[in-house]
Amino acid sequence: MGNRVFALFILPCLLFYAFPVQAAEKEERTWQDEAIYFIMVDRFNNMDPSNDYNVNVNDPKGYFGGDLKGVTAKLDYIKEMGFTAIWLTPIFKNEPGGYHGYWIQDFYKVDPHFGTMEDLKTLVKEAHKRGMKVILDFVANHTGYHHPWLNDPAKKDWFHEKKEIFDWNNQKQVENGWVYGLPDLAQENPEVKRYLIDAAKWWIKQTDIDGYRLDTVRHVPKSFWQEFSKEVKSVKKDFFLIGEVWSEDPRYIADYGKYGIDGFIDYPLYNAVTKTLTKRDQSLRSLYDVWEYNKTFYDRPYLLGTFLDNHDTVRFTKLAIDNRQNPISRIKLAMSYLFSAPGIPIMYYGTEIAMNGGEDPDNRRLMDFRADREIIDYIKKLGELRQKLPSLRRGDFTLLYEKDGMAVFKRHYKDETTVIAINNTGKTQKVHITNDQLTPGKELRGLLAGDLVRSGRDGYDIIINRETAEIYALADKTGINIPFIMAIVAVYVLFILFLYLVKRRSKQAT
């Protein structure tokens, strides 16, 4: 009996060694290879009841109890979907009511609602164990409404004079005005500049975080960002800075890249995504047009953060529902684009369960981990493909076809070509791709839905069901694989011989 069990154990090993194994070429991981999961800490996951003071889940502007331990507990959940980094809303101590983290009271303390410095260090360590990176939100533009510095005569010149922004095209007003009435820091003051830069460097040294998402970049002088970038990057190699420059003009955003900020939140693409993918039968041409602009204006367009929604916008789900669309179908289609197009995909927590929500604070609802997994499982497939196929992270990007919402894109990197087909219409679509557009004599292997398209004499005919997407790998045509069949036969011959010898040995023993 023991010999038979051993034989059953050895068979998979024999089968494994019968298959040819190709060693994948290892390339150094860069930030354009990441996918980011964005978390509003207070609204995500409550694991530590000891810090649940002033919690009221019925108050949209109150604390809900989410904390750093709650984020740590869900790292495997996040990684399972294919995300390789997390971005947290500010965790610095806020004044009362600052559940979101943007009303900073102390730049050197963790907000007690979220936990302790040890909790943050543990989170970073556990993320790094899983090969995940951690990005903190850093606010250099303002403090909370009632910061102690406002009543300190020695720090009177730490703030700009209280003024609203009336002309958003006037850069001086944009940089010196009080956004939403928040006290505007005077970064041109050497003391203020030194304080903010020292604080930013301190958190890196204390916790080993991997990057900052820079809040309200356009409201801070470019000269400050130039020095800030240089100094924080001196602390840790490959430290990443991704900035929020809320503008529809890519030229305006891209100009900040001259001052040391690596990437930017891609608001022009966000505008195109919400106009085209929240309803059917909308042309996808604008998505590609944004990429053409990005290539033109940015030095590093692959480091732009692409997204469907965030804590400052209406939820993508709500826009789809308002358009009388199925939000699940819409999200799956939109995420297919984000995970296969150039840029770093950033997904706001709750998108994976089609969380609804209007304007702030309705777009910051409590996460529900008991929801349906349909979107989660789909994103998991996308995440796996993005990590396995370098062309989806590093390849060039070409539009092969677009008509009324049916689009086909091509990405190519080294010897790898992938094709992305997105049907944003209400009907099944057939698209012909010519031999001039794709290498002839091969086949397209569907990796999301298992479709297979063999080339004909004059090209490829791709058929996609309504409101679905497929990601294809361009490969040699499959046929009768003689070496493979011979290997299988050899394995079974060896297995039968093994059983014969075992049986003969057992007879001799008796």
C-alpha positions as CSV (number, residue, x, y, z in Angstrom):
1,M,0.0,0.0,0.0
2,G,2.8,2.3,0.9
3,N,4.5,1.7,-2.5
4,R,1.2,2.7,-4.3
5,V,0.9,5.9,-2.3
6,F,4.5,6.7,-3.2
7,A,3.8,6.0,-6.9
8,L,0.9,8.4,-6.8
9,F,3.1,11.0,-5.2
10,I,5.9,10.6,-7.7
11,L,3.6,10.9,-10.7
12,P,3.0,14.7,-10.5
13,C,6.8,15.2,-10.1
14,L,7.4,13.1,-13.2
15,L,4.8,15.1,-15.1
16,F,6.3,18.4,-13.9
17,Y,9.7,17.5,-15.2
18,A,8.4,16.3,-18.5
19,F,7.2,19.8,-19.4
20,P,9.8,22.3,-20.8
21,V,10.2,25.1,-18.3
22,Q,11.2,28.6,-19.6
23,A,13.0,30.8,-17.2
24,A,11.3,34.2,-17.2
25,E,13.7,37.1,-17.7
26,K,13.9,39.1,-14.4
27,E,13.8,42.8,-14.7
28,E,14.2,45.3,-11.9
29,R,10.8,46.4,-10.6
30,T,10.0,50.1,-11.1
31,W,7.1,52.2,-10.0
32,Q,5.4,51.8,-13.4
33,D,5.0,48.1,-12.5
34,E,2.9,48.9,-9.4
35,A,-0.9,48.9,-8.9
36,I,-2.1,51.0,-6.0
37,Y,-5.0,50.4,-3.7
38,F,-6.2,53.8,-2.1
39,I,-7.5,53.7,1.4
40,M,-9.3,56.3,3.6
41,V,-8.1,54.9,6.9
42,D,-11.0,55.9,9.0
43,R,-13.5,54.3,6.6
44,F,-11.8,51.0,5.8
45,N,-11.5,48.5,8.6
46,N,-11.8,48.7,12.4
47,M,-9.5,46.2,14.3
48,D,-8.7,48.1,17.5
49,P,-11.7,49.1,19.7
50,S,-9.3,50.8,22.1
51,N,-9.1,53.9,19.8
52,D,-12.8,54.1,19.1
53,Y,-13.6,57.3,20.8
54,N,-16.0,59.9,19.3
55,V,-17.0,57.2,16.8
56,N,-20.4,57.6,15.2
57,V,-21.0,55.5,12.0
58,N,-24.4,57.3,11.5
59,D,-22.7,60.7,11.1
60,P,-21.2,61.0,7.5
61,K,-18.7,63.6,8.9
62,G,-17.9,61.6,12.0
63,Y,-15.3,59.0,12.8
64,F,-16.2,55.4,11.8
65,G,-13.3,53.7,13.6
66,G,-11.0,52.5,10.9
67,D,-7.4,52.2,12.0
68,L,-3.9,51.1,10.9
69,K,-4.3,47.7,12.4
70,G,-7.4,47.3,10.2
71,V,-5.3,48.0,7.1
72,T,-2.6,45.5,8.2
73,A,-5.3,42.9,8.7
74,K,-6.4,43.3,5.1
75,L,-3.0,43.3,3.3
76,D,-3.6,39.8,2.0
77,Y,-7.0,40.7,0.7
78,I,-5.5,43.7,-1.2
79,K,-2.6,41.7,-2.5
80,E,-4.9,38.9,-3.7
81,M,-6.5,41.4,-6.2
82,G,-3.1,42.1,-7.7
83,F,-2.3,45.4,-5.9
84,T,1.3,45.9,-5.1
85,A,1.1,49.1,-3.2
86,I,-1.3,51.0,-0.8
87,W,-1.8,54.7,-0.5
88,L,-3.2,55.9,2.8
89,T,-5.0,59.2,3.5
90,P,-3.0,61.4,6.0
91,I,-2.3,59.6,9.3
92,F,-0.8,62.6,11.1
93,K,-2.6,63.9,14.2
94,N,-5.6,66.0,13.1
95,E,-7.8,68.4,15.0
96,P,-11.2,67.2,16.2
97,G,-13.4,66.2,13.2
98,G,-10.5,65.5,10.9
99,Y,-11.5,61.8,10.2
100,H,-10.1,62.2,6.7
101,G,-6.6,63.4,7.8
102,Y,-6.4,66.7,6.0
103,W,-6.7,69.0,9.0
104,I,-3.3,68.5,10.5
105,Q,-2.6,69.5,14.1
106,D,0.8,67.8,14.6
107,F,3.1,66.9,11.8
108,Y,5.1,64.5,14.0
109,K,2.4,62.3,15.6
110,V,0.1,59.5,14.4
111,D,-3.5,60.4,14.9
112,P,-4.7,58.4,18.0
113,H,-7.9,57.5,16.2
114,F,-5.8,55.5,13.8
115,G,-3.4,53.9,16.3
116,T,0.2,54.4,17.3
117,M,3.6,54.8,15.6
118,E,4.2,51.1,16.3
119,D,1.1,50.3,14.4
120,L,2.3,52.2,11.4
121,K,5.8,50.6,11.6
122,T,4.1,47.2,11.8
123,L,1.9,48.0,8.8
124,V,4.9,49.0,6.7
125,K,6.9,45.9,7.7
126,E,4.0,43.5,7.0
127,A,3.5,45.2,3.6
128,H,7.2,44.8,2.7
129,K,7.1,41.1,3.7
130,R,4.4,40.7,1.0
131,G,6.4,42.7,-1.6
132,M,4.0,45.6,-1.2
133,K,4.9,49.3,-1.0
134,V,3.3,52.0,1.3
135,I,2.6,55.5,0.2
136,L,1.5,58.2,2.8
137,D,-0.4,61.3,1.9
138,F,1.6,64.4,2.7
139,V,0.0,67.8,3.1
140,A,2.4,70.7,2.7
141,N,-0.1,73.4,1.8
142,H,-2.1,74.0,4.9
143,T,-2.9,73.1,8.5
144,G,-6.1,72.4,10.3
145,Y,-8.5,75.4,10.9
146,H,-7.4,75.8,14.6
147,H,-3.7,75.0,14.5
148,P,-1.8,76.3,17.6
149,W,0.6,78.2,15.3
150,L,-2.2,80.6,14.4
151,N,-2.1,81.9,18.0
152,D,1.7,82.0,18.3
153,P,3.1,85.5,17.7
154,A,6.4,84.0,16.8
155,K,4.8,82.2,13.9
156,K,2.7,85.0,12.6
157,D,4.6,85.0,9.3
158,W,4.2,81.2,8.9
159,F,0.9,81.8,7.1
160,H,-0.3,83.8,4.2
161,E,-2.8,86.6,4.8
162,K,-6.3,85.1,4.9
163,K,-7.8,85.5,1.4
164,E,-10.0,83.5,-0.9
165,I,-9.1,82.4,-4.4
166,F,-11.2,84.4,-6.8
167,D,-9.2,83.9,-10.0
168,W,-8.1,80.3,-10.5
169,N,-5.9,81.4,-13.4
170,N,-3.9,83.7,-11.2
171,Q,-1.0,81.5,-9.9
172,K,-0.2,83.9,-7.1
173,Q,-3.8,83.6,-5.8
174,V,-3.8,79.9,-6.2
175,E,-0.6,79.6,-4.2
176,N,-1.4,82.1,-1.4
177,G,-5.1,81.8,-1.0
178,W,-6.8,79.8,1.8
179,V,-8.3,76.7,0.1
180,Y,-11.7,76.0,1.7
181,G,-10.7,78.4,4.4
182,L,-7.8,76.3,5.6
183,P,-4.8,78.3,6.9
184,D,-2.3,78.5,4.1
185,L,1.3,77.9,5.0
186,A,4.0,80.3,3.6
187,Q,6.5,77.9,2.2
188,E,8.7,80.8,1.0
189,N,9.5,81.4,4.7
190,P,12.8,79.4,5.3
191,E,11.5,78.3,8.7
192,V,8.3,76.8,7.3
193,K,10.1,75.2,4.4
194,R,12.7,73.6,6.8
195,Y,10.0,72.4,9.1
196,L,8.0,70.7,6.4
197,I,11.0,69.1,4.7
198,D,12.4,67.9,8.0
199,A,9.0,66.3,8.9
200,A,8.8,64.6,5.6
201,K,12.3,63.1,5.9
202,W,11.6,62.1,9.6
203,W,8.7,59.8,8.6
204,I,10.7,58.1,6.0
205,K,13.5,57.4,8.5
206,Q,11.1,56.3,11.2
207,T,8.9,54.0,9.3
208,D,10.6,53.1,6.0
209,I,7.7,54.1,3.8
210,D,8.2,54.1,0.1
211,G,6.5,57.2,-1.2
212,Y,4.3,60.3,-0.7
213,R,1.2,61.3,-2.5
214,L,1.5,65.1,-2.4
215,D,-1.7,66.9,-1.7
216,T,-2.7,70.2,-3.3
217,V,0.5,70.5,-5.3
218,R,-0.6,73.5,-7.4
219,H,-1.2,75.6,-4.2
220,V,2.5,75.4,-3.2
221,P,5.4,77.2,-5.0
222,K,7.3,75.1,-7.5
223,S,10.6,76.2,-5.9
224,F,9.5,74.5,-2.7
225,W,8.8,71.2,-4.5
226,Q,12.2,71.3,-6.1
227,E,14.0,71.4,-2.8
228,F,11.5,69.1,-1.1
229,S,11.9,66.4,-3.8
230,K,15.7,66.6,-3.7
231,E,15.8,66.2,0.1
232,V,13.3,63.4,0.6
233,K,14.9,61.4,-2.2
234,S,18.2,61.7,-0.4
235,V,16.8,59.6,2.5
236,K,15.7,56.5,0.5
237,K,16.6,55.2,-2.9
238,D,13.7,55.1,-5.4
239,F,11.4,57.1,-3.1
240,F,8.3,57.9,-5.1
241,L,6.5,61.2,-5.3
242,I,3.1,61.4,-7.0
243,G,1.4,64.7,-7.0
244,E,-2.2,65.9,-7.1
245,V,-2.4,68.8,-9.6
246,W,-6.1,69.1,-10.1
247,S,-6.4,70.5,-13.6
248,E,-7.8,69.5,-17.0
249,D,-4.7,70.8,-18.8
250,P,-1.9,68.2,-19.1
251,R,0.6,70.9,-20.0
252,Y,-0.1,72.7,-16.7
253,I,0.3,69.5,-14.7
254,A,3.4,68.3,-16.6
255,D,5.3,71.4,-15.8
256,Y,5.5,70.4,-12.2
257,G,7.5,67.4,-13.3
258,K,10.5,69.7,-13.8
259,Y,10.7,70.1,-10.1
260,G,11.3,66.6,-9.0
261,I,7.8,65.1,-8.7
262,D,7.9,61.7,-10.4
263,G,4.2,61.2,-11.4
264,F,0.8,62.8,-11.2
265,I,-2.8,61.9,-10.6
266,D,-4.2,61.8,-14.2
267,Y,-7.2,64.1,-14.0
268,P,-7.5,64.5,-17.8
269,L,-7.9,60.8,-18.2
270,Y,-10.3,60.7,-15.3
271,N,-12.5,63.2,-17.1
272,A,-12.4,61.0,-20.2
273,V,-13.1,57.8,-18.3
274,T,-16.2,59.2,-16.5
275,K,-17.6,60.6,-19.8
276,T,-17.1,57.4,-21.8
277,L,-17.2,54.4,-19.6
278,T,-20.1,55.2,-17.3
279,K,-22.6,54.5,-20.1
280,R,-22.8,52.5,-23.3
281,D,-22.2,53.4,-26.9
282,Q,-19.7,56.2,-26.1
283,S,-16.6,56.5,-28.3
284,L,-13.4,55.4,-26.5
285,R,-11.2,57.6,-28.8
286,S,-10.9,60.2,-26.1
287,L,-9.1,57.7,-23.8
288,Y,-6.4,57.2,-26.4
289,D,-6.2,61.0,-27.2
290,V,-5.3,61.6,-23.5
291,W,-2.4,59.1,-23.9
292,E,-1.2,60.9,-27.0
293,Y,-1.2,64.2,-25.1
294,N,0.6,62.5,-22.1
295,K,3.3,61.2,-24.4
296,T,3.8,64.7,-25.8
297,F,3.9,66.7,-22.5
298,Y,5.3,64.4,-19.8
299,D,8.9,63.2,-19.5
300,R,7.6,60.0,-17.8
301,P,4.0,59.4,-18.9
302,Y,4.1,55.8,-17.6
303,L,4.2,57.1,-14.0
304,L,0.8,58.8,-14.2
305,G,-1.8,57.5,-11.8
306,T,-5.0,56.4,-13.5
307,F,-8.2,56.1,-11.6
308,L,-12.0,55.9,-11.8
309,D,-12.8,58.0,-8.7
310,N,-11.4,59.0,-5.4
311,H,-12.3,60.7,-2.1
312,D,-12.8,64.0,-3.8
313,T,-15.1,62.9,-6.6
314,V,-18.5,61.3,-7.0
315,R,-18.2,57.5,-7.1
316,F,-18.0,55.9,-10.5
317,T,-20.8,53.6,-9.4
318,K,-23.1,56.5,-8.8
319,L,-22.4,58.0,-12.3
320,A,-23.2,54.6,-13.9
321,I,-26.4,54.3,-11.9
322,D,-27.4,57.9,-12.8
323,N,-27.0,56.8,-16.4
324,R,-29.2,53.8,-15.8
325,Q,-26.4,51.3,-16.3
326,N,-25.3,48.2,-14.5
327,P,-22.4,49.5,-12.3
328,I,-20.8,46.0,-12.1
329,S,-20.5,45.7,-15.9
330,R,-19.3,49.3,-16.1
331,I,-16.6,48.9,-13.4
332,K,-15.3,45.6,-14.9
333,L,-15.0,47.3,-18.3
334,A,-13.3,50.4,-16.9
335,M,-10.9,48.5,-14.8
336,S,-10.0,46.4,-17.8
337,Y,-8.8,49.6,-19.4
338,L,-6.9,50.9,-16.4
339,F,-5.1,47.6,-15.8
340,S,-4.1,47.2,-19.5
341,A,-3.4,50.9,-20.6
342,P,-0.2,52.9,-19.7
343,G,0.0,54.3,-16.2
344,I,-0.2,53.2,-12.6
345,P,-3.8,52.0,-11.9
346,I,-5.1,53.4,-8.6
347,M,-8.3,51.9,-7.2
348,Y,-10.2,53.7,-4.4
349,Y,-11.4,51.3,-1.7
350,G,-14.9,50.0,-2.2
351,T,-14.8,50.1,-6.0
352,E,-14.4,46.3,-5.9
353,I,-17.8,46.0,-4.3
354,A,-19.4,48.7,-6.5
355,M,-19.7,51.1,-3.5
356,N,-22.1,53.9,-4.2
357,G,-21.7,57.5,-3.1
358,G,-22.2,61.1,-4.2
359,E,-20.3,64.2,-3.2
360,D,-18.0,64.3,-0.2
361,P,-18.7,62.9,2.4
362,D,-21.1,60.4,0.8
363,N,-18.2,59.0,-1.3
364,R,-16.5,58.0,1.9
365,R,-18.8,55.3,3.2
366,L,-17.8,52.4,5.5
367,M,-16.2,49.5,3.6
368,D,-18.2,46.2,3.6
369,F,-16.1,43.1,3.4
370,R,-19.1,40.8,3.2
371,A,-20.2,41.9,-0.3
372,D,-20.4,39.9,-3.5
373,R,-17.0,38.9,-5.0
374,E,-17.9,39.2,-8.7
375,I,-15.8,42.4,-9.3
376,I,-13.1,41.2,-6.8
377,D,-12.5,38.0,-8.7
378,Y,-12.4,39.9,-12.0
379,I,-9.9,42.4,-10.7
380,K,-7.8,39.5,-9.4
381,K,-7.6,38.2,-13.0
382,L,-6.6,41.6,-14.3
383,G,-4.0,41.9,-11.6
384,E,-2.5,38.6,-12.4
385,L,-2.3,39.4,-16.1
386,R,-0.7,42.8,-15.5
387,Q,2.0,41.2,-13.3
388,K,2.7,38.3,-15.7
389,L,2.8,40.4,-18.9
390,P,5.4,43.1,-19.0
391,S,3.8,44.6,-22.1
392,L,0.8,45.6,-20.0
393,R,3.1,47.7,-17.7
394,R,5.9,48.8,-20.0
395,G,4.8,48.4,-23.6
396,D,4.0,51.0,-26.2
397,F,0.3,51.7,-26.8
398,T,-1.4,51.8,-30.2
399,L,-5.0,52.2,-31.2
400,L,-5.8,49.6,-33.9
401,Y,-9.6,50.3,-34.2
402,E,-12.3,52.4,-32.7
403,K,-15.9,52.9,-33.8
404,D,-18.8,54.1,-31.6
405,G,-17.4,52.5,-28.5
406,M,-15.8,49.3,-29.8
407,A,-12.0,49.7,-29.5
408,V,-8.9,47.5,-30.0
409,F,-5.6,48.5,-28.6
410,K,-2.1,47.0,-29.0
411,R,0.8,46.9,-26.6
412,H,4.3,45.7,-27.4
413,Y,7.3,45.2,-25.3
414,K,10.4,43.4,-26.4
415,D,9.2,40.1,-27.9
416,E,5.7,40.3,-26.3
417,T,2.6,41.7,-27.9
418,T,-0.8,41.9,-26.2
419,V,-4.1,43.1,-27.7
420,I,-6.9,44.7,-25.7
421,A,-10.4,44.6,-27.0
422,I,-13.1,46.6,-25.3
423,N,-16.8,46.6,-26.4
424,N,-18.5,49.6,-24.8
425,T,-21.7,49.0,-26.9
426,G,-24.9,47.2,-26.3
427,K,-24.4,44.7,-29.1
428,T,-21.8,42.0,-30.0
429,Q,-19.2,43.5,-32.2
430,K,-16.9,42.0,-34.9
431,V,-13.6,43.7,-35.7
432,H,-11.2,42.9,-38.5
433,I,-7.5,43.6,-37.7
434,T,-5.3,43.5,-40.8
435,N,-1.9,41.8,-41.3
436,D,-0.4,45.3,-41.4
437,Q,-1.6,45.9,-37.9
438,L,-0.6,42.6,-36.4
439,T,2.0,40.0,-37.3
440,P,0.4,37.5,-39.7
441,G,0.3,33.8,-39.3
442,K,-0.2,33.7,-35.5
443,E,-3.1,33.5,-33.1
444,L,-4.6,35.6,-30.3
445,R,-5.1,33.7,-27.1
446,G,-7.8,35.3,-24.8
447,L,-6.6,35.5,-21.2
448,L,-9.7,36.8,-19.5
449,A,-12.5,34.8,-21.2
450,G,-10.5,32.2,-23.0
451,D,-11.3,33.3,-26.5
452,L,-9.1,32.1,-29.4
453,V,-8.7,34.0,-32.7
454,R,-6.6,32.4,-35.4
455,S,-5.3,34.5,-38.2
456,G,-6.8,34.1,-41.6
457,R,-5.2,35.0,-44.9
458,D,-5.8,38.7,-44.5
459,G,-5.8,39.2,-40.8
460,Y,-7.7,38.5,-37.6
461,D,-11.5,38.6,-36.9
462,I,-12.2,39.5,-33.2
463,I,-15.7,39.0,-31.9
464,I,-16.5,40.5,-28.5
465,N,-19.8,40.3,-26.6
466,R,-21.5,43.5,-25.5
467,E,-20.1,45.4,-22.5
468,T,-17.1,43.0,-22.1
469,A,-13.4,43.1,-22.7
470,E,-10.7,40.6,-23.6
471,I,-7.0,40.7,-23.3
472,Y,-5.1,38.6,-25.9
473,A,-1.6,37.4,-26.1
474,L,-0.2,37.2,-29.6
475,A,1.4,33.7,-30.0
476,D,2.4,31.1,-32.5
477,K,-0.4,29.0,-33.8
478,T,-1.1,25.9,-31.8
479,G,-1.1,22.5,-33.6
480,I,0.0,19.0,-32.9
481,N,2.9,19.3,-30.5
482,I,4.9,16.2,-31.2
483,P,7.6,16.8,-28.5
484,F,4.9,17.4,-25.9
485,I,3.0,14.2,-26.8
486,M,6.2,12.2,-26.8
487,A,7.0,13.6,-23.3
488,I,3.6,12.5,-22.0
489,V,4.0,9.0,-23.5
490,A,7.4,8.7,-21.9
491,V,6.0,9.7,-18.5
492,Y,3.3,7.1,-18.7
493,V,5.7,4.4,-19.9
494,L,8.0,5.2,-17.0
495,F,5.1,5.1,-14.6
496,I,3.9,1.7,-15.9
497,L,7.4,0.4,-15.6
498,F,7.6,1.8,-12.1
499,L,4.4,0.0,-11.1
500,Y,5.6,-3.3,-12.6
501,L,8.9,-3.1,-10.7
502,V,7.0,-2.3,-7.5
503,K,4.6,-5.3,-8.0
504,R,7.5,-7.6,-8.8
505,R,9.4,-6.5,-5.8
506,S,6.4,-7.1,-3.5
507,K,6.0,-10.7,-4.9
508,Q,9.6,-11.4,-4.2
509,A,9.2,-10.2,-0.7
510,T,6.4,-12.7,-0.1
